[in-house]
Amino acid sequence: MEKVSITIDGKPIEVEEGSYVLQAAEELGIKIPTLCYYEHMTPYAACRICSVEARDGKGWTKIVTACNYPAWDGLQIFTDTPRVITARKVNLEMLMSHCAPAPVLQELADELGVKEPRWGIGTDTCIMCGLCVRICDEVVGAHALTFSSRGIDREVSTPFKLESEDCILCGACARYCPTGHIRMTDTNGRILHSELTLGPNTAISIPFRQAIPNAPRIDPDYCIHMATGGCKLCSKVCPKECINYEDKDEFEELEIGAIIIATGFQDFDPTPMQQFGYGKYPNVLSSIEFEQMNNAASPTDGKILMENGEEPRSIAILHCIGSRDEDHHKYCSRVCCMYALKFAHLVKEKTNAEVYQLYIDMRTFGKGYEEFYQRILTEGVNVIRGKGGEIVPAPPEYSSEGNLLVRCEDTLIGKFREIPVDMVILCTALEARGDAEDIARKFNISTGADGWFIEAHPKLAPVSTTTEGVFLAGVCQGPKDIPDTVAQGTAAAAHSIRLLNMGEVLMDAAYAEIVEEFCSGCRICNGLCPYNAITFDEEKKVSEINSALCKACGTCVAACPTGAIKARHFTDDQIYAQIEGILA
Amino acid sequence: MNNNKFTSPEDLNRLRERLVKQREEGRIIITVCAGTGCLACGCEAVTAAFREALKENQLEDKVEIRTTGCHGFCERGPLVVLRPEGTFYQRVKPADAKLIVEQTIKHGKLVNKLLYRDPQTKEVIVKEDDIPFYSKQMRLIFGMNGHMDPTSINDYIALGGYQALAKALLTMTPEQVIDEVKKSGLRGRGGGGYHAGKKWASCRRAKGEPKYVICNADEGDPGAFMDRSLLEGNPHGVIEGMVIGAFAIGSHDGYVYVRNEYPLAVKNLNIAVDAAREHGFLGDNIFGSSFNFDIDVSRGGGAFVCGESTALMASLEGKIGEPRAKYVHTVDAGLWDKPSNLNNVETWANVPLIIEKGADWYSRIGTASSKGTKVFALTGKINNTGLVEVPMGITLREIIFDIGGGPPKGKKFKAVQTGGPSGGTLVVETREPKVHESLVAHGDIRDEEEVVSLLDLPVDFDELTKVGSMMGSGGMIVMDQDSCMVDVAKYFLNFLQEESCGKCTPCREGLRITLEILTRISEGKGQMEDLDTLEEISQVMIDTCLCQLGGSAPNPVLSTIRYFRQEYLAHIVEKRCPAGVCKELVSHAIDETCTGCHVCFSVCPTNAIIGQTKTLHVIDQDACIQCGACYQLCRFDSIKRVKRGEGDAIQYVAKEKWHPPVKKKAAAVA
């Protein structure tokens, strides 16, 4: 492209022919206000706020928009002639008379010296800048938004105002909306707690704190480019050209010396316990949902709010939902009492709500835990000994106190109580992951009746498993809190390091062997081996035993119809000899 | 016939000679106008009645019925012209068909009641060409309409069609074609008046392939229908023009963007495109040359803004019909960002004429800066509503009074609005003689000398722009003494507000606010500073609107303020509507001339008129909604439109003065 010389307010600058005046002005440090301009999109020139006066020095003059007026040699631009100022002011004034005083307009008004518009203040919140429509179109490529209707009825909507199938919920429209006309968190004025996780997500993030490697990665579930093929804004702004869209998930085979299983737990789903109305009453939350709401990056910005956006007047926290329960899990989930107390503390800190704790036994067993409990009691939390029995909509006489009614038996005073509250938090049980059985099979370890992995010995080997070199850490072995999890994880790491440092493993001399000549290839032993040590060699058509995996249990030896499997040090001859020795 | 394609001009000439011979065989032809106007008046039934009548009289072989496109004189439809004599029958009803066949065709006698009678001279005129409406026109591109069936390509060929195409393709280079068009001085008829030849040359020069040729048939101006009538009546003329243009520019793809609200135009155009393709005027190797070109007909959804070139192209691309900035011209980057040459229907229709008859012939018509003819759609308060084709440079007076016959019922001509909704309202003919004292106090009275009658303005692109209006697509709305200029501005602004695409702030919001202010003024709530505000907003709109539709939208306001400032002041200061149109400022009252005919009584929708037959009627001022139904109906001019609140005073005087009309018969008996 050829270079051309233009002047802006008398200041000369060389720019590429056809490049836009706005960029040249930016380079010169001359500020031209804009409303509908975004650097990564084709200029739209709808707001007309960036109007400037173009002259050729020979008498020709015209008001043009800086955002899309191409430079040509000899062009003179003036950004502050009376004609320009009037054009900007009147346009802004007209816009304000249609739209509510959005901060972006108010700021501009202060800058341009526009006072209250002569034609009244409008109530619309959309300034028709079209950023949302264009970002969805040009950058995202989802084409889910459009302008509909004409003239003064023009509005931004999805096609035919129906729920758009093309929307990929990326939130880009809301992110770039300068007036807040488009919001993500609000569905008809309701904050849907069940959709808390759908808040604005950035597709690029560091997975968690102190992640290794500590580098951002693209989450393909949220990346606009992965969904539509568009966007690529990150690569446009990355100065180091680090963005690689081609990177894919891969299967890698690694040779490893030890395995630590730390698969954690899943939350108990309280929906089947219909007496608590979870899923039926919008303000009955599970503990993890409440935790998400409290996150500063949540759609409520960390505020504790009911579905209608108001602060609750009172909150009940129900312990032992699904745990210590004959119908569900008999065990104690161990962490709930403490986080329930933490919730109470958070509620007291953030709101003026009354808090009721409904517990069976307050298990504050850890170091400093009891002290925290005592502190909570001084914060004015109501502690009731008795499990919550039922949650129902509050009758009208309670409406001044709460919209829900918690029914319970206060076993300390021996009375049935009905407590009106606005919000209920269910402290749901920790339970073994649904796929724990599969994991157990894969690693040759076993699970208990509750689904937790079984350690090698409950007292003497709480970290090891029956499979050599496989260790357990955390809640996958059984409910435990963070300090216990860290302790067990550290122990598992130590065990692994010990193995790795040895370099080689001492094997028991006792294991089973197959005499190939005698093996018929019947494969009966393959399925019987509890340690998956026997495989079938398809070429030789005989079974083989991996001596490192074999625990010398003897099952295969006994089962082999041809007697091809021998247990080393426990051959028939040796056993007979021993028997003879005893009898002799 | 499998192969109808013409591969050489000789083929075409042979067919033409054969067709002309056929036409000259002395058969009588009944041409029935089947333009949309006459269709609405029931011309289909008339055609059927003619068929029936011919059958009855066993004349089917000797007489041909030809349904043609619009003749232009829509006011008098359905029109029937008997050729070759050119006998002109107007307002023909199905029942008249038999009469015409039996009297005129069989016996050569005229049917007097169907003949045209000049409203001024009361003279009966028999021949079409002698009627002033036609005789003062110069029907270059519309002339063919009355002589051919638009669905018959043979008719077009017989009248010399596609000769220009043969000439251009086989004897001229593209550059010569462009030079010819440049020399002719043809300017775009769509509104802007850009020189067609220059545009073609830039498009030919532009880098990028393919190039597109587009015909803008998205005619949306209220009251304008010349493009529709051309497409309906002579679609081949437009197609021929486009092929010649495409040849000159080097394009192989053409589009016609036509409003879906023009079903007949779409139908006839599609028939014509198919026929042209079948005969080899479209498609590959046209006339055996190596030039290929074809046309797609695309139907528009009826948004006014899609008549703007960039919005039209966006719509063609399947996007929202919104204009974009034209800092880069469409001849460089238009449809799909490729060089695109867009011209309006009428412009394309002029092209064959220029090629066939030569630029020198063409440039002799018109004024120094505007050549050729222009079709105007004459509507409003005028006797001869219809389409008129006149040479450029003709005066408004000739169009409105000589051709149009002036306002009906002898009312006084007041103004004419040209150039569609964004055009200006022009011409001061009558002035309000009474000047209210309060006006003088405001110092807003303009000197008498400043008011110039523009009736003798020669009509061409530049002259109209100079006086604050524009040629536009050629709408011409005539207003008489009963039209209120504030109301007129309000009407056009309302149209524009509804049709604004809403993309840019000044057009979307500016029109809304302007309309609000105008409405306020028309309701008597205006203030003196409103005029300044209107002018301020208008200037900002002219400066900053994205497209020309917005940029010219303030024209109706500015031109009415410019030429009819006093009328605005009457509304604002005196709270009076001189024309008696603005309902909030008007009262209806009955004066002493009332005959007690009782007609008004029955039409009043709110029963506001009190009175019995042969007594003085009175309008209940509180119940009257100023609908004007009684005013329109009163044959004795007894119902007066007066300033709001003065109705009772008039009716009080009427009560004093009124006496029953003299009953002649009763007196005789006595």
Interface residues (C-beta under 8 A of the other chain):
Chain A: A45 A46 C47 R48 I49 S51 I63 V64 T65 N68 Y69 P70 R83 T86 A87 V90 N91 M94 L95 S97 H98 R118 W119 M128 G130 T146 F147 S149 R150 G151 I152 D153 R154
Chain B: A303 V305 I320 E322 R324 A325 Y327 V328 Q497 E498 E499 S500 C501 G502 K503 C504 T505 P506 R508 E509 G510 L511 R512 I513 E516 T533 E536 I537 Q539 V540 D543 T544 C545 L546
